[in-house]
Amino acid sequence: MNADALIEIEELRVGFPTSDGGFEHAVDGATLAIGAGERVGLVGESGSGKSVTALACLGLVPEPGRITGGSVRFAGADISMMPAAKLNRLRGGEIGIVLQEAAEALNPVFTVGFQVTEAVAVHRRLRHRDARQAALSLLSDASLEAPEEIARAYPHQLSGGQAQRVMMALALAGRPRLLIADEPTSALDLLTQAQVIELLDRLVEESGMGLLLISHDLEVVEGVVDRVAVMLDGRIVEEGATKAVFSSPRHPYTRMLLASALGRQSELPDEQRNHVKS
């Protein structure tokens, strides 16, 4: 184990049962460590295993899937061995998560203010009045104008950008040491994407927490993280400093991703260039 790691994913395998009694592995031997205050990007195409890896970090692999091998350790403790009470404190307390499709992740029957206040009260153990004030501060910190008005709103009354900012406020309610942002700009227009990424960058900088930014958008990742890991078929196939990976990718799959995202088709061999165009 890496003594400097805040979270360490080691040879992680996450499988889902198949009709023949076996498992199809969405994550198949992934290894990745993130230190305190470090910013790491996890990139790859849809279906590469990124989001399942994120859920495994919180012990939230959707049933009937399960971890079939390897481990996830947070601050030295294996999450698969944690009792339920400790695991619940980890979720939102030690590790915050911003999910894609924020509007769907919020509870539609409760106001924004109620949801953020409850999260603060649980993780910080504050009285309701103090938790309410802290919730309004979080909404303000998340660059939401008129936080009192937003607090009274229901999720369906929010724009996509507002819902994503509320998710960030919720993720920070417990003052986590690690934030996992899973496709935080998906389904947003370009201007709102830029605003959300700028906000994410500022919040991480001000808090000093670690960040795992999961995205298929390499341009977004390039501007935020210090180190990047590339995932293919549930495995990390390349990892390194962001500038090094983006300027001199070693793995053919990384080169293909960069060619597709950043217009580098001319740098590819003919067979890979044709695959990108298709």
C-alpha positions in Angstrom: 0.0 0.0 0.0 1.1 3.6 -0.8 1.5 5.3 2.6 0.9 8.7 0.9 -2.3 7.8 -0.8 -5.7 9.1 0.5 -7.5 6.6 -1.6 -6.0 3.5 -3.2 -7.7 1.4 -5.8 -5.7 -1.8 -6.3 -6.4 -4.5 -8.9 -10.1 -3.7 -8.6 -12.5 -6.0 -10.3 -16.3 -5.3 -10.4 -18.5 -7.8 -12.1 -22.1 -8.3 -13.0 -23.7 -11.8 -13.1 -24.3 -13.4 -16.5 -26.9 -15.9 -17.5 -24.3 -18.7 -17.5 -23.4 -18.2 -13.8 -20.2 -16.1 -14.5 -19.5 -12.4 -14.3 -19.0 -9.8 -16.9 -16.4 -7.3 -15.5 -17.0 -3.6 -16.0 -13.8 -3.0 -14.0 -11.1 -5.6 -14.6 -8.0 -5.0 -12.6 -7.9 -1.2 -12.3 -5.2 0.3 -10.1 -5.1 4.0 -9.2 -4.0 6.1 -6.1 -4.9 9.7 -5.2 -3.0 11.6 -2.6 -4.4 14.3 -0.3 -4.9 17.5 -2.2 -4.0 15.9 -5.6 -6.1 16.3 -8.7 -6.5 13.3 -10.9 -8.5 12.8 -14.1 -9.9 9.4 -15.2 -10.8 9.4 -18.9 -12.1 7.0 -21.4 -15.0 6.3 -23.7 -18.5 5.6 -22.4 -18.6 2.0 -21.1 -14.9 1.9 -20.2 -15.7 1.4 -16.5 -15.1 5.0 -15.2 -18.4 5.5 -13.4 -18.5 2.0 -11.9 -15.0 2.6 -10.5 -16.3 5.8 -8.8 -19.3 4.0 -7.3 -17.0 1.2 -6.0 -15.0 3.9 -4.1 -18.1 4.5 -2.1 -19.3 0.9 -1.8 -22.2 1.8 -4.0 -21.9 -0.7 -6.9 -25.4 -1.2 -8.1 -26.9 -4.7 -7.5 -26.5 -7.4 -8.7 -23.0 -6.2 -9.4 -20.3 -6.6 -6.8 -16.6 -6.3 -6.2 -15.1 -9.7 -7.2 -11.4 -8.9 -6.6 -8.9 -6.3 -5.5 -9.6 -3.6 -3.0 -10.4 0.0 -2.4 -8.8 1.6 0.6 -9.5 5.0 2.1 -7.0 6.4 4.6 -5.7 2.9 4.9 -9.1 1.2 5.6 -10.6 -1.3 3.2 -14.1 -0.1 2.4 -15.4 -3.6 1.9 -14.6 -4.4 5.5 -16.2 -1.3 7.0 -19.4 -1.7 9.1 -22.5 0.0 7.7 -22.3 3.0 10.1 -18.7 3.8 9.2 -19.4 3.4 5.5 -22.3 5.8 5.8 -20.1 8.4 7.5 -17.5 7.9 4.6 -20.2 8.7 2.0 -20.6 12.5 2.0 -18.4 12.9 5.0 -14.9 11.8 3.9 -15.8 11.4 0.2 -18.2 13.7 -1.7 -19.6 12.9 -5.1 -21.0 15.0 -7.9 -23.0 12.8 -10.2 -23.9 13.4 -13.9 -27.5 14.2 -14.6 -27.7 16.2 -11.3 -31.4 17.0 -11.7 -32.2 13.3 -11.5 -29.8 12.7 -8.6 -31.7 15.3 -6.4 -34.8 14.1 -4.6 -37.8 15.6 -6.4 -40.1 15.8 -3.4 -38.0 17.9 -1.2 -36.8 21.5 -1.6 -33.1 22.2 -2.3 -32.7 23.9 1.0 -34.1 20.9 2.9 -31.8 18.5 1.1 -28.6 20.5 1.7 -29.6 21.4 5.3 -30.1 17.7 6.1 -26.8 16.7 4.6 -25.0 19.4 6.7 -26.8 18.4 9.8 -25.9 14.7 9.4 -22.3 15.2 8.6 -21.4 18.2 10.7 -23.8 17.3 13.6 -25.2 20.8 13.8 -28.5 22.1 15.1 -31.1 22.8 12.5 -30.7 26.6 12.6 -26.9 26.4 12.2 -27.2 23.7 9.5 -29.7 25.9 7.6 -27.2 28.8 7.7 -24.4 26.6 6.6 -26.5 25.3 3.7 -27.2 28.8 2.5 -23.5 29.5 2.7 -22.7 26.4 0.6 -25.3 27.5 -2.0 -23.6 30.9 -2.1 -20.2 29.4 -2.4 -21.4 27.3 -5.3 -22.0 30.6 -7.2 -25.8 30.4 -7.0 -27.4 33.8 -7.0 -30.2 34.4 -4.5 -29.4 31.3 -2.4 -32.5 31.9 -0.3 -34.7 31.7 -3.4 -32.8 28.6 -4.6 -33.2 27.0 -1.2 -37.0 27.3 -1.5 -37.0 25.8 -5.0 -37.7 22.1 -6.0 -35.3 20.3 -8.3 -37.6 20.5 -11.3 -37.5 24.3 -11.0 -33.8 24.5 -11.6 -31.8 24.9 -14.8 -29.2 22.3 -15.6 -26.4 24.6 -14.4 -28.2 25.4 -11.2 -28.8 21.7 -10.5 -25.2 20.9 -11.0 -24.1 23.7 -8.6 -26.6 22.4 -6.0 -25.0 19.0 -6.4 -21.6 20.5 -5.7 -23.0 22.2 -2.5 -24.4 18.8 -1.4 -21.1 17.1 -2.1 -19.3 19.7 0.1 -21.8 19.5 2.9 -19.6 17.1 5.0 -16.3 18.9 4.2 -14.9 15.9 2.5 -11.3 15.1 2.0 -11.9 13.7 -1.5 -14.4 14.9 -4.2 -15.4 12.6 -7.0 -16.9 14.5 -9.9 -18.4 12.1 -12.4 -19.0 13.8 -15.8 -20.0 17.1 -14.1 -20.5 18.9 -17.4 -22.6 16.4 -19.2 -25.8 17.7 -20.8 -24.8 21.3 -20.2 -24.3 24.0 -22.9 -20.8 25.2 -23.5 -21.1 28.4 -21.5 -22.5 26.6 -18.5 -19.9 23.8 -18.8 -17.1 26.5 -18.5 -18.8 28.1 -15.5 -19.2 24.7 -13.7 -15.6 23.7 -14.4 -14.3 27.1 -13.1 -16.4 26.6 -10.0 -15.2 23.1 -9.4 -11.6 24.3 -9.9 -12.1 27.1 -7.3 -13.8 25.0 -4.7 -11.1 22.3 -4.8 -8.4 25.0 -4.7 -10.0 26.7 -1.7 -10.7 23.5 0.3 -7.4 21.7 -0.4 -9.3 18.4 -0.9 -8.3 15.7 -3.4 -10.2 15.4 -6.7 -11.1 12.6 -9.0 -12.5 14.1 -12.1 -14.2 11.5 -14.4 -14.9 12.6 -17.9 -14.8 11.7 -21.6 -14.1 15.3 -22.4 -10.3 15.6 -22.5 -10.2 19.3 -23.0 -12.1 19.7 -19.6 -9.7 17.3 -17.9 -6.6 19.0 -19.4 -7.4 22.3 -17.8 -8.1 21.0 -14.3 -6.0 18.0 -13.2 -2.3 17.4 -12.5 -2.3 13.7 -13.4 -4.5 11.7 -15.7 -5.3 8.0 -16.0 -6.7 6.5 -19.2 -9.2 3.6 -18.8 -10.0 1.0 -21.5 -12.2 -2.1 -20.9 -12.0 -1.7 -17.2 -8.2 -1.3 -16.9 -5.9 1.7 -16.6 -3.8 1.5 -19.7 -1.8 4.7 -19.3 -1.2 7.1 -16.4 1.1 10.1 -15.9 1.4 13.9 -15.5 -1.3 15.5 -17.6 1.1 17.5 -19.8 3.2 14.5 -20.5 0.3 12.2 -21.4 -1.4 14.8 -23.6 1.8 15.8 -25.4 3.4 12.4 -25.7 0.9 9.6 -25.2 2.4 6.1 -25.1 -0.6 3.9 -25.5 -2.4 3.6 -28.9 -5.8 4.0 -27.3 -4.7 7.3 -25.6 -3.5 8.5 -29.0 -6.8 7.7 -30.5 -8.7 9.5 -27.8 -6.6 12.6 -28.2 -6.9 12.5 -32.0 -10.7 12.2 -31.7 -11.0 15.0 -29.1 -8.3 17.4 -30.1 -8.1 17.0 -33.8 -4.8 15.1 -34.1 -5.9 12.6 -36.7 -2.8 13.4 -38.8 -0.6 12.0 -36.1 -2.2 8.5 -36.2 -1.3 5.5 -38.4 -3.8 5.0 -41.2 -5.8 2.1 -39.5 -6.3 4.2 -36.3 -7.1 7.3 -38.3 -9.9 5.4 -40.1 -11.3 4.2 -36.8 -11.5 7.7 -35.5 -13.3 8.9 -38.6 -15.8 6.1 -38.4 
